[in-house]
Amino acid sequence: MTDVTGSRGRARLDARVLGRVQGVGYRVFALREADRLGLAGFVANEPDGSVPVVAEGDRRILDALHVRLEEGPPAAIVDRVIARWEPARGILGGFRIESGAHRGD
């Protein structure tokens, strides 16, 4: 595995969640998990039905978020999480829900 951590073990998780993940509270779920873990970034909905999640923080903590994204909230059916790991870029301002194609969450 390539080490993508920057200084102090910080990294960036750029994930796309596929399955039944819109209209089931997935964005709120991701927001709560990322806030609980103290991560910065965002979650949104895409017109194709996927949910992108971008988060930065300690790599070990991002690994914990990745596991939770694969589980999802009770009403979701997560088929797959496509994850790309990169060095942190310095996202500021905590974690937020971005506007997206589906506003039912």
N, C-alpha and C positions, 0 to 999 in steps of 0.2 A: 504494500500500500504506500502511495506517495504521501509524504508529510506536507499538508497544505496549510499548516498552522502558521500564523504570523507571530509577532512578538507576543509573549505571555500566553501562548497556546490558543490564540484566537483564530477562528475559522469562519467560513460562510457556508451555510447549507442552502442550496438552491434546489427546491424539490417541486415536483408536479405530481399531484395526487389524482389517481384515476379510479373510476367506479361510480357508485351512486353517492356523490359527495356534495351535491348542491341541493338546497331546500331541506336539509336535514340537520342544520346547526353546525356544520363542519367549521365554518370560519370562526364562529364564537368559541368552539372547542379549541381550535388552534390558538386563538388569542389567549384564552385562559391558561393553556399549557405553557405557552411562551412567556406570558407574564409571570406565572408561578416559578418558572426557571430563570427569570431575569434576563431574557434575551431581547434583542432589538431586531426589528424587521417588519414584515407585513404578510398578510394573507389576502387573497382575492378570489373572485370567480372568473372563469374564462368562458366565452361563448360556446366552446366545444364541450362544456360540462366538466372540465378538469378544474382543480384548485391549485394554483401556485402558492408556495410558501417559501419565503426568503427570510433567513434568520442568521444573525451573527452572535458569536459569543465563544465561550470556552468549548473546545472540541468535544470533551466528555459530556458536557451539558447538551450540546447539539445532538449527540448520539442518543441521549434520552428523549429529546423531542422527536427524532426520527422514529424511534420505536412507538411513541404515542401517535404519531401521524399514521403509521401503519395500522394501528388499532381503530382510531377514529371514535366518534361519539356513537351511542347505541343504535341510532337510526341509520347510520351510514353503512355502506358496503364498500370497503376499500379493496379494489382489485390489485392495485399496484402503486408504489411510490417510487418514482424515478428521481434519484438523488444525484446531484453533482456537488462535489466539494471543492471549495476555492479558498484562497487566503481572504481574510476579512478585509473589507474596504472601508469600514468606519461608519456604518449606519448609526445615525443618532436619533434620539427621540422615542425610545421604547418600541413596543410592538403595537401594530395597528391593523385594522381592517380597511382595505382599500375598496373603493367602489368596484362593482363587478357586474357581469351580465345578468345575474340572477339576484334579486333583492329579497328573496323569501326567507332568509335566515334571521 
